Amino acid sequence: MTARVLDPATVAEAYREEVRADVGALAGAGRRLRVVGLLGRTDGPAATYARYARRGCRAVGIDFDLRHVGPAEVEGAIAAANVEPDTDGVFLYYPLDNPAGDRWLRELVDPRKDVEGLHSFWSRLLYENQRYLDPDRTQRAILPCTPLAILKLLQHAGMAGRPAEQSTDAVAPLEGLTACVINRSDLVGRPLAAMLANDGALVHSLDVTGSVVFEPAIGRHTHDVRESGVGRAEALAAADVVISAVPAADFTRIRGEEIKPGAICVNVAERANFDDSALDVAGVFVPRVGPLTVTMATRNLVRLAGLGLR
């Protein structure tokens, strides 16, 4: 078996067309969308991400204003963007401070302009599995753009739970599916695990501190999280989908002998988290996520513009 390689740029183009049409409709109604990006470094992954974001915004007709800021200037820059009437979205490129400082900075972004979907206003809705803002279910909640991009790629790769006629819960499309997410950060791993579990999957979540399991939201409103003794070997062997987002250079790459034959594997980190041998066993391999992350951020922007919150 040789894995089918899924190019995220190809998947992104389909969503880009959708966003481009929505942006054009808003422009026709007299509203041109604009994003402000705040960047603290001139090189490295953050600067690369900012360049991709500029390109992605311009490709769908969104104005993009990148501002270089020092650590002492970030809070003021966020406050200024929050109140600018012609700024519809704010994008932060980490690191802007230390990890604790970056978490605080996310909370300073007006959630009505949070294209990344990382403010606690949106996180609370995600972890409580509240998918809409209104009782009539017309206004969807904003989801974090990187986990959302991963979820879309998994869907395009063929991720599926039990057939509908075998499901015990009509709103659990991933019932019966087991996932392994290696990373439990607030930016990627934790929200992704919650999204998968809210759709019915059993998720083994691993990081350097150990493992927990996100139990599926079947027969209850939201997922549950509990401590787990399941280690890397057991989690990988059981997983129908494997997502790894470990930035550390000393991470031991995932080998083909560790994964379930036919598994869908997604490499999220800038560094390769999978050994070449994994492609001989996996069914589908996604080598990167970045192009779709930017597209999901622009999609979030369009949704924020349509919420009527400001």
C-alpha positions as CSV (number, residue, x, y, z in Angstrom):
1,M,0.0,0.0,0.0
2,T,1.2,3.5,-0.8
3,A,-0.6,6.4,0.7
4,R,-2.6,8.9,-1.4
5,V,-1.1,12.3,-0.8
6,L,-3.7,15.0,-0.3
7,D,-2.6,18.5,-1.2
8,P,-4.1,21.1,1.1
9,A,-3.7,23.7,-1.6
10,T,-6.2,21.8,-3.8
11,V,-8.7,21.5,-1.1
12,A,-8.2,25.2,-0.1
13,E,-9.1,26.3,-3.7
14,A,-12.7,25.0,-3.4
15,Y,-13.3,26.9,-0.2
16,R,-11.5,29.9,-1.6
17,E,-14.0,30.1,-4.4
18,E,-16.8,30.1,-1.8
19,V,-15.1,32.9,0.2
20,R,-14.4,34.9,-2.9
21,A,-18.0,34.9,-3.9
22,D,-19.1,36.0,-0.4
23,V,-16.5,38.7,-0.3
24,G,-17.6,39.9,-3.7
25,A,-21.3,40.0,-2.6
26,L,-20.3,42.1,0.5
27,A,-18.3,44.5,-1.7
28,G,-21.2,44.8,-4.0
29,A,-23.3,45.9,-1.0
30,G,-20.7,48.5,-0.2
31,R,-18.6,46.7,2.4
32,R,-15.0,45.8,1.6
33,L,-13.4,43.5,4.2
34,R,-10.1,44.3,5.8
35,V,-7.8,42.3,8.1
36,V,-5.0,43.7,10.3
37,G,-2.2,41.3,11.1
38,L,0.2,41.9,13.9
39,L,3.7,40.4,13.6
40,G,6.6,40.6,16.1
41,R,9.4,38.9,14.1
42,T,10.7,39.5,10.7
43,D,11.7,35.9,10.0
44,G,10.8,32.4,11.1
45,P,7.5,30.5,11.0
46,A,5.4,33.5,12.1
47,A,6.7,35.7,9.3
48,T,6.1,32.9,6.8
49,Y,2.6,32.4,8.1
50,A,2.0,36.2,7.8
51,R,3.1,36.1,4.2
52,Y,0.8,33.2,3.4
53,A,-2.0,35.1,5.1
54,R,-1.4,38.2,3.0
55,R,-1.4,36.2,-0.2
56,G,-4.5,34.2,0.9
57,C,-6.5,37.4,1.8
58,R,-5.6,39.1,-1.4
59,A,-6.6,36.0,-3.4
60,V,-10.2,36.4,-2.3
61,G,-10.4,40.1,-2.4
62,I,-9.8,40.9,1.3
63,D,-7.5,43.9,2.1
64,F,-4.6,42.9,4.4
65,D,-2.6,45.3,6.5
66,L,0.5,43.8,8.2
67,R,1.9,45.8,11.1
68,H,5.2,45.0,12.7
69,V,5.1,45.5,16.5
70,G,7.5,45.1,19.4
71,P,6.5,43.4,22.7
72,A,5.7,46.7,24.3
73,E,3.5,47.8,21.5
74,V,1.3,44.8,21.0
75,E,-1.5,45.6,23.5
76,G,-1.9,49.1,22.1
77,A,-1.9,47.8,18.5
78,I,-4.6,45.3,19.4
79,A,-6.7,48.0,21.1
80,A,-6.3,50.2,18.1
81,A,-7.4,47.5,15.6
82,N,-10.4,46.6,17.8
83,V,-11.9,50.1,17.5
84,E,-11.0,50.9,13.9
85,P,-14.3,51.0,12.0
86,D,-12.7,49.8,8.8
87,T,-10.9,46.8,10.4
88,D,-13.1,43.7,10.3
89,G,-10.6,41.1,11.5
90,V,-7.4,40.8,13.6
91,F,-4.8,38.2,13.1
92,L,-2.0,37.6,15.6
93,Y,1.2,35.9,14.5
94,Y,2.9,34.1,17.5
95,P,5.1,34.5,19.3
96,L,4.4,38.1,20.1
97,D,5.5,37.6,23.7
98,N,6.2,34.6,25.9
99,P,3.6,31.7,25.9
100,A,1.7,33.1,28.9
101,G,1.8,36.6,27.4
102,D,0.5,35.3,24.1
103,R,-2.5,33.6,25.8
104,W,-3.3,37.0,27.4
105,L,-3.0,38.8,24.1
106,R,-5.6,36.4,22.5
107,E,-8.1,37.6,25.1
108,L,-7.5,41.2,24.1
109,V,-8.8,40.7,20.6
110,D,-12.4,41.7,20.2
111,P,-14.2,38.3,19.6
112,R,-16.2,40.1,16.9
113,K,-13.0,40.5,15.0
114,D,-11.3,37.3,16.0
115,V,-10.7,35.5,12.7
116,E,-8.5,32.9,14.4
117,G,-11.4,31.8,16.7
118,L,-9.2,31.6,19.7
119,H,-10.8,34.0,22.1
120,S,-12.4,32.4,25.2
121,F,-15.8,33.6,24.0
122,W,-15.5,31.2,21.1
123,S,-13.5,28.5,23.0
124,R,-16.3,28.2,25.6
125,L,-18.9,27.6,22.9
126,L,-16.6,25.0,21.3
127,Y,-15.9,23.1,24.5
128,E,-19.6,23.2,25.5
129,N,-20.5,22.1,22.0
130,Q,-22.7,25.1,21.3
131,R,-22.6,25.4,17.6
132,Y,-24.9,28.4,17.1
133,L,-25.2,31.8,18.7
134,D,-29.0,32.1,18.5
135,P,-31.9,29.9,19.4
136,D,-33.0,29.7,15.7
137,R,-29.7,28.3,14.7
138,T,-29.0,30.8,12.0
139,Q,-25.7,32.2,13.2
140,R,-22.9,29.6,13.5
141,A,-20.2,29.9,16.1
142,I,-16.6,30.7,14.9
143,L,-14.2,27.7,15.2
144,P,-10.4,28.0,15.5
145,C,-9.0,28.2,12.0
146,T,-6.1,25.6,12.2
147,P,-8.2,22.8,13.9
148,L,-11.0,23.6,11.5
149,A,-8.6,23.3,8.5
150,I,-7.4,19.9,9.8
151,L,-11.0,18.7,10.2
152,K,-11.9,19.7,6.6
153,L,-8.8,17.9,5.3
154,L,-9.8,14.8,7.2
155,Q,-13.2,14.9,5.7
156,H,-11.8,15.3,2.2
157,A,-9.5,12.4,3.0
158,G,-12.5,10.2,3.6
159,M,-12.8,10.2,7.4
160,A,-16.1,8.7,8.4
161,G,-17.8,7.0,11.3
162,R,-20.3,4.2,11.2
163,P,-22.9,4.1,8.4
164,A,-26.0,6.2,9.4
165,E,-28.2,3.1,9.8
166,Q,-25.8,1.7,12.3
167,S,-25.3,4.9,14.3
168,T,-26.9,5.2,17.8
169,D,-26.8,9.1,17.6
170,A,-28.0,11.0,14.6
171,V,-25.7,14.0,15.4
172,A,-22.6,11.9,15.8
173,P,-21.2,11.4,12.3
174,L,-17.9,10.1,13.6
175,E,-19.3,7.5,16.0
176,G,-17.1,4.4,15.9
177,L,-14.0,6.3,14.8
178,T,-10.8,6.4,16.9
179,A,-8.4,9.3,16.5
180,C,-4.9,10.0,17.9
181,V,-3.9,13.6,18.3
182,I,-0.3,14.2,19.3
183,N,-0.3,17.7,20.7
184,R,-2.5,19.2,23.3
185,S,-1.9,22.9,22.8
186,D,-4.7,25.5,23.1
187,L,-4.0,26.5,19.5
188,V,-4.3,23.1,17.8
189,G,-4.4,19.8,19.7
190,R,-7.0,20.5,22.4
191,P,-9.6,22.2,20.3
192,L,-9.2,19.6,17.5
193,A,-9.7,16.7,19.9
194,A,-12.8,18.4,21.2
195,M,-14.2,19.0,17.7
196,L,-13.6,15.3,16.8
197,A,-15.1,14.1,20.1
198,N,-18.1,16.4,19.7
199,D,-18.8,14.7,16.4
200,G,-18.7,11.2,18.0
201,A,-15.0,10.1,17.8
202,L,-13.0,8.6,20.6
203,V,-9.8,10.7,20.8
204,H,-6.5,9.8,22.4
205,S,-4.7,13.0,23.1
206,L,-1.0,12.7,23.7
207,D,1.7,15.3,24.7
208,V,4.9,15.4,26.8
209,T,2.9,15.3,30.0
210,G,1.1,12.1,29.2
211,S,-2.2,11.1,27.7
212,V,-5.9,11.8,28.2
213,V,-8.9,10.6,26.3
214,F,-11.7,12.7,24.9
215,E,-14.8,10.6,25.1
216,P,-17.4,11.1,22.4
217,A,-20.5,13.3,22.9
218,I,-22.8,10.4,22.4
219,G,-25.8,10.3,24.7
220,R,-24.8,13.7,26.2
221,H,-24.5,17.3,25.0
222,T,-20.7,17.5,24.9
223,H,-17.6,15.4,25.1
224,D,-15.9,14.3,28.3
225,V,-12.2,14.3,29.2
226,R,-10.5,11.9,31.5
227,E,-7.0,10.7,32.4
228,S,-5.8,7.8,30.4
229,G,-3.0,5.3,30.7
230,V,-3.0,4.7,26.9
231,G,0.5,5.3,25.6
232,R,1.8,6.1,22.1
233,A,2.0,2.6,20.8
234,E,-1.5,1.6,21.8
235,A,-3.0,4.9,20.7
236,L,-1.4,4.8,17.2
237,A,-2.2,1.1,16.7
238,A,-5.9,1.8,17.3
239,A,-6.3,5.1,15.4
240,D,-8.2,5.4,12.2
241,V,-6.8,9.0,11.9
242,V,-3.5,10.3,13.3
243,I,-2.8,14.0,13.6
244,S,0.7,15.1,14.8
245,A,1.6,18.7,15.5
246,V,4.9,18.4,17.4
247,P,7.4,21.3,16.7
248,A,10.3,19.8,18.7
249,A,13.3,18.7,16.8
250,D,13.8,15.6,19.0
251,F,10.4,14.2,18.4
252,T,10.6,10.5,17.4
253,R,8.9,10.4,14.0
254,I,5.9,8.1,13.6
255,R,6.9,4.9,11.7
256,G,4.8,2.8,9.5
257,E,4.9,-0.2,11.9
258,E,3.2,1.9,14.5
259,I,0.1,2.9,12.7
260,K,-3.1,1.1,11.6
261,P,-3.1,0.0,7.9
262,G,-5.1,2.5,5.9
263,A,-5.1,5.2,8.6
264,I,-5.4,8.9,7.5
265,C,-2.3,10.7,8.7
266,V,-1.9,14.5,9.0
267,N,1.4,16.3,9.5
268,V,0.6,19.7,11.1
269,A,4.0,20.8,12.4
270,E,6.5,22.6,10.3
271,R,8.9,19.7,11.0
272,A,8.2,16.3,9.6
273,N,6.5,14.2,12.3
274,F,6.1,11.1,10.2
275,D,8.8,8.8,8.9
276,D,8.8,7.9,5.2
277,S,7.7,4.4,6.1
278,A,4.4,5.7,7.3
279,L,3.4,6.4,3.7
280,D,3.7,2.7,3.0
281,V,1.0,1.9,5.5
282,A,-1.3,4.9,5.6
283,G,-4.3,5.2,3.3
284,V,-4.1,9.0,3.0
285,F,-1.2,11.3,4.0
286,V,-1.6,15.1,4.4
287,P,1.9,16.6,4.5
288,R,0.9,20.2,5.7
289,V,-2.1,22.2,6.6
290,G,-1.1,25.9,6.2
291,P,-2.8,26.8,2.9
292,L,-6.2,25.7,4.3
293,T,-5.7,27.4,7.7
294,V,-5.5,30.8,6.0
295,T,-8.6,30.0,3.9
296,M,-10.5,29.0,7.0
297,A,-9.5,32.3,8.6
298,T,-10.9,34.2,5.7
299,R,-14.1,32.1,5.9
300,N,-14.3,33.0,9.6
301,L,-14.0,36.7,8.6
302,V,-16.9,36.4,6.2
303,R,-19.0,34.8,8.9
304,L,-18.1,37.5,11.5
305,A,-19.0,40.1,8.9
306,G,-22.4,38.5,8.5
307,L,-23.3,38.1,12.2
308,G,-24.5,41.6,12.7
309,L,-22.6,41.9,15.9
310,R,-21.3,45.4,15.2
